[in-house]
Amino acid sequence: MGCSLPNEYREFLVGHNGGRPVPYWFSYIDESGQEDTDGVSSLYGLGFWVPDYRNLQIVHQRFSGRIPPEILAIGDDPCGNQICIATQGERQGQLFLWNHEDEHTPPTYRNVIFLADTFNHFINGLHESQNNGITSLNIAIQKDNVADLEKLLAKDADLEETDQFGRTMLENAAIANALRAFEWLYSRGANPRNSLSLAQENARFFPEHERMVKLIAHLTQHQ
């Protein structure tokens, strides 16, 4: 990848090779100076057996030219924003959140938010969500587990309720490439809203998301 990995992160790769930490929620100060919360969807790993969308080298190639060259994408949140670590310069070792919805060309730091001074500080700061209902739903969607969704959602549940990022459950299913969850939520009357454009954006860099694009196009073709 043409960069030197900070020691703490290198040790994590050797010991765990990515994955999803538990707990996985983290807090940070956003651009307006307010405290906000986000979650780790996955931390990338190395090796031919690691899926492309969670492979550190492949993700690095796909985001080359989009993310400032001094930082490396090492994971993502449920919305596809990248958790990054600085690999050079005075910020080396620090962690950041790169917001893909406010992307700039050429890349700048205007959409990059500070998270922690070191990788270990970031991991040690992960915590449980204060809203277990939302946490359980997110987990069910991420795992594409329709059985859990059926248990968690009452018959009169508000399918258009949005999370802290303004995303509905259906949009989060589109982002997560959760095909079964998406089809089930849609069958219950959930509005696609921006699901197709979100899936298309992911498919630009992750070919496996083409299946979600085709599913949404098929389901909504007569709307």
N, C-alpha and C positions, 0 to 999 in steps of 0.2 A: 504493500500500500504506500510505500515510500515515506513512512513516518516512523518515529520512535514512540512506542506506547509507554505512558507513565507506569511506573513499577506496580502501584496498587491495582491498576486495571489489568496489567499483564498477569499478575498473580490470580486475579479473579478468573480470567480466561483459562489459565492452566488448571485451576481447581474446579471450575463449574461450567466453563464454555457456554456462557449465556444462560437463557431460561427466563422464567418469570419469578421474581422474588415474592415472598409472602412475609409480612404485608407488602403492598405495592403502591400505596398512596404517598405522595410527597407534596409538601407545601413550599411556596415561593412567593416573592414579591413581584407583582406584574408591572407593566409599563406605567400604570397610573399610581403606583406606590401602595396598592392594596394587596393584602394577602389572598392568595388563591390556592387551589388544590388541583392536582392532576394525578394520573395513575400511570404506572409502567405497564404497558401491554406486553412487551418482550425486551430482553437484552440479547443482542446478537451474538452468535457463536461462529466458530470456524470448522471447516471440514466438509467433505463432499456429501455427507449424510444430513447436513443442516439445510432445511428448505431455503430456496433462493431469497425469499422475502425476510429471512432471519439470518442470512449469511453475511457476516461482517464485510468480507471482501466484495461481494456482489452488490450489497447496498451502497458501499463506498463508491463503487464505479457508477452506480445509477444516480447518485446525488452529486457526483463530481461536476463542478461548475455552478451548482445551485447553492451549496453551503460554503461559507468562507473557508479557504484552504487551510487555515490554522486549526480548525476543529474537525473532529471525526465523529460521524454518526455511529453510536454504539447501541441504540435502542429506540423504541418509539412509544407513544402514548396511544390510547384508543382511537384518536382522530388522525393519526398519521404524522403528527409532529415528531421531530427527531430529538432524542436525548443525545447530546454530544459531549465529547471531552476534548479539551485543547491539547494538542500534541507538540506545540512549539510556542516560542515567544514568552513574554512575561506572564501570560495566563496559563502556561502549561500545567496540566493536571486538573484545572478547574472544569466544572460541568455546567452545561447550558441547555436551554430548550430552544430549538429552532422551530418557529411557527411557519408552517408551509402556506397558510392562508394570507400571510403578509410578505410573501416572497418578493425579492428585488433582483433585478438583472442589471449589471453584474451583482453578485451577492454582497450584502453589507451586514452590519451587526444591528441594524434597526429592528429586525425581527428575531433577535437572539436575546434570551433572558437568562440571567445568572441563576444557577441552582445551588452550587456548593463549591467549596474550595478544593476538595479532593474527592476521589471516587468513594473512598471509605466513609467520608462524611455524608455523602449522598445516600449510600446504602444504609448506614446506621440511622439516618433520619427518616427512613420510610416508616409509615404508621398505618393503623387501621382507619378506614373511613368513618366519619361521624354519621353517615347515613347508610346503614347496612342494607336497606332495601335497594338503593341504587347500586351498591356494590354487587349484590347477588344478581341483579339483572345484567350488569355489565359482564360478569363472569359467564352467565348463561349464554349471552350473545357471543362473547369471544370464543367460547367452546362450541358454538353452533348447536346448543343443547335445547331442542324444542320441548322435551319433557320437563326440564326445569322451568322454562318460560311458562308453560301451562300451569305449573304449580304456583309460580310467583305472581302471575297476573290474574286478577279477578275478572269476571266476565264483563264488568262495567269499567275496567281500567281505562284511564286516559292514555291512549296510544300516541297522542300528539304532545305529551309532556316532554319538555326539553331538559337536557342536562346543563352543566355549567358552561358548556361550549355552544349552547343553542342547538344541539343536535337531538333529533327524536330517536327512539329506539330503532326505527326502520333505517334511518340514515346511518346509525352506528353499525347496524348489521351490514349495510352496504360497504362501509369502510373496512370492517373486519373480514369481508369476504365470507360471511356466514350465510351460505346459500339456503340452508333449511330454515334457519331462523327468519331470514328475510321473507321467504315464501309464506311461512306460517303467519307472520305479522301482517303481511299484505292481505292474506286471505281473511283476516279479522277486520279489515277495513282501514288499516294504517295508510296515511297519505304519503306517497313517494317523495314529495317535496324535491329536495336536491339530490336524491339518492343516485340518479343516473350520472350526473356530472361528477359526484364524488367518486363513484366507481370508475368512471372514465379517467379521472385524474390519477388514480392509483394504477390503472392498467397501463398508463404511459410508461411506468417504471417497473411494474411487477406484472408480467404476462399472465400469471395465474388468476389475476382479477378480471380477465376477459370473460370468464364464466359468469361473474356477477353482472357485467355489462349486458351480456346476452340474456340473462334471466330477467333483468329489469325491463329491457326492451321488449321481450316477449310478453311479460305480464301487463305492461302498460300500452301496448300497441293499439288497443281499441279505445283508449281514454280520449 
